[in-house]
Amino acid sequence: MLNIILKPQENMKSFTFLLILTFLLKSLIAQNPADYVMGNTGVINDAKYTEDVLENQYPGFKQAMQNAFENSHQFSTKSGQVHTVNVVVHVVWKENEENIPDSVIYNQMDILNADFGRTNADTVNLRPIFHSVAGNPHIQYNLVHIERVQTNETFGLTFSGLPDKVKRTAEGGSDAWNTEYYMNIWVCKIQNTFGALFGYAYPPAGLSNWPAGSSAPSPELDGVVLDFRTVGDNNPVPYPNPGGGGGNVEFAGRTAVHEVGHYLGLRHIWGDGGGLFGGESCGEDDGMADTPNQGYQSEFDCNTSNNTCIDSIAGQPDPNDLPDLIENHMDYSSETCKNMFTIDQAMHMRGVLENERFGLISGLASIENVELLNFDLFPNPSSDVVTLRMDHQNANVKVFDAYGRLIFSENISKEMHTISCSDWAKGVYYFSIEQDHKMATKMFVKK
């Protein structure tokens, strides 16, 4: 979510000054994030801001995005077949706390895989009235590499656009792996220039029906950007409430889920309507037949009484006026109450993977960037010991439990090494080995 929470103005004088400043700057800049504040929430509409930045840089982008949306939404194929997407995570850090541990990244991957495979435990919290439209995207994410880059640069939203320099080594960031075949996720500290920017993602681009005379954003800029404090639900670094008043923002790893939804072509469920300063707009729609119309976004809460439009969904009788679907990942409700995509959203994302982002699932991903290491675990499953056999020596071995918690870490100097697992709880574990920027991961079952 390119979520931006602006600090509340102390009084009307401050607000008036902000409006005057905004008016003056509009003659100098393409986009001013303050122009996208919706209602009195202090939140900037992420999709509209991102699209307007791109439209300014690449005329015709919005029409191409609409074409891509309509095209991919026609495909609802092989819903039971799991699509696997290879992922590279770039951790670009300046201060030590920004260099988040592997355990947090593994935890975030587990959350992505649970939410995109509908195995997340909180599906039980979905209100029964929406059970019939809950969908399973059947998309899984395979972490193939973690790239860590120390930098002296800072990254934040500017009047000219998004902090894409985090994606370029020459500008203090980290160059993308081939974005046609890998989903790149950049993790960094996003400075609160105008407010709290939690993350953002570009929608699909590089389309065959791109308008003549325009082009997609540079391929190396494609992907997802996350503030390091939003990653996972086991993150050791809190995010202070940007609106003041004390306390911290409660994250549950759903910022990444929301942004990957945008990356795979989903819009906000309220259709991004309501005009410059928000307000009810039940005439706008997200293009999904099974999401009830919603007049405006939730305000980062879990208010089940929200019902901003008189509406029903496919399969429900017209008199059935449904409440807002706050459980949906593409709303701005609290991360702790989001737990589902709808059937249409799931099919739309699969359509994007089968069309505009086909390279991600084509199996043609090159491993020229890194040589994956080979190792074996046996016996697997096991109840007492597991032996690690590698084709090399002097590798760093880490073991994470199913919640992404690090339970074992050791530098192994020989090709065969036995590890006791007798005191581990029964369940799934992940062995990760790394050597000279090469890595590999395998699952282990303790029985």
C-alpha positions, 0 to 999 in steps of 0.5 A, a space after each residue: 500500500 502506498 499508504 501515507 498518513 499525514 500529520 494532523 494540522 494543529 489548526 485551520 491556519 496551518 491547513 490554510 497555509 498547506 493549501 496555499 503552498 500546495 497551489 503554488 507548488 502545483 505550477 512547479 511540480 507534477 504531483 504533490 502528495 498532499 493533493 491526494 489526501 482522501 477526506 479527513 483521514 490523512 491518507 493518500 490514495 496510493 493507486 491514484 498517486 502512483 498512476 498519476 506519477 506514471 501518466 506524467 512520465 509515460 503518457 498513455 499509461 492509464 489507458 494501457 493500465 485499463 486495457 491490461 485490467 480488462 484483458 487479464 480479467 477475462 481469464 479465469 483458467 485452471 484455478 486449482 493449478 498453483 502458480 509459483 513466483 520466484 522472489 528476490 528481496 533487496 534489503 537496502 540499509 543505512 542504520 543497523 536496525 534497517 538491516 532486518 534479519 532473515 527470520 523476518 523475511 522468512 516470516 513475511 514469505 510465510 504470510 504471503 504464501 498463506 494469504 495467497 493460498 488461503 491457508 491463513 488462520 484468520 480466515 475464520 474471522 470472515 463474516 459468514 455473509 461473504 463466505 460464498 465469495 472468498 477466493 483462493 489465488 493458488 499463488 505461491 512465492 519462492 524466495 531465491 535470494 536475499 540481497 543486502 546493500 549498505 548505503 549512505 543514501 536516504 529514500 523518501 517521497 519527493 515532489 517529483 515522484 516515488 523513491 525509485 533510486 532504491 532500485 538502482 545501485 548507482 544511486 545507493 540502492 540495489 539493482 533489480 534481478 531480471 524483472 520479467 522473471 523475478 518479483 523484486 521486493 525492496 526493503 528500506 527505510 522510507 523517510 517521512 517526507 510528507 507523511 508515513 509511506 509504508 510501501 508502493 508497487 507498480 501495476 503490470 506494464 510492458 503490454 503488447 497493446 501499449 499506446 503508440 509513442 509511449 512506453 512502460 516504466 523502465 523494466 528495472 523499476 518494476 516491483 514492490 517497495 516496503 518500509 523495513 518496519 512493515 515487513 512480517 509480523 515478527 518485526 523487532 522494530 516498531 513503527 511509531 504512530 505517524 499521526 501522533 498521540 503515542 503508540 505504534 502502528 500494528 502491522 501483520 505482514 499485510 502491507 506486502 500482501 496489499 502491494 503484491 495485489 497492486 503488482 498483480 493488477 488489483 485496485 482498491 475495492 472502493 474504486 478510488 473514487 470520491 474526488 480530490 478530497 474524498 467523500 462518498 462515491 458509490 458510482 466508482 467500482 474496482 471492476 470485480 463483480 463479487 466485491 460490494 461497492 464501497 463509497 470510500 476506504 476504511 480508516 485503518 480500523 476494523 469497523 464491521 458496521 461500515 456500509 457506505 453504499 447500498 449494493 449487493 454482489 453476484 449471487 445475492 438477491 438485490 434487496 440484500 444490502 451488504 456491508 463494506 468488505 473490510 476483510 479484503 486485502 485491498 481495503 485500507 482497514 487494519 492489517 489485523 482484520 484483513 484475511 481474504 481475496 474474492 474469487 474475482 480478485 483471485 482469478 484476475 491476479 491469475 490472469 495477469 500472471 498468465 498474460 502481462 506477467 507470464 515471465 514470472 511463471 514461465 519457468 524461464 528464470 535465469 540463475 545467472 545472478 546467483 548459483 544456487 547451492 546443493 544440499 540434502 537433509 536426511 532422514 526427512 522427516 525425522 524425530 531425533 537427528 537430521 544430517 546435512 550433506 553439502 557439496 561444499 564446505 564453510 557455509 552458514 546454516 540457519 534453521 527457522 520454524 514455521 513462524 520464521 523464528 531462528 532456532 539454529 545458526 552455525 557456520 559448518 566447515 565440513 560436507 557432512 554435519 548432524 544436528 539434533 532436533 529431538 527437543 524441537 516441537 513437531 512441525 515444519 522447519 526451513 534449513 537455509 544455507 549461504 556461502 559467498 552470496 549463494 544460497 538455498 533453502 529446503 523444508 524439513 519435517 520434525 515428526 
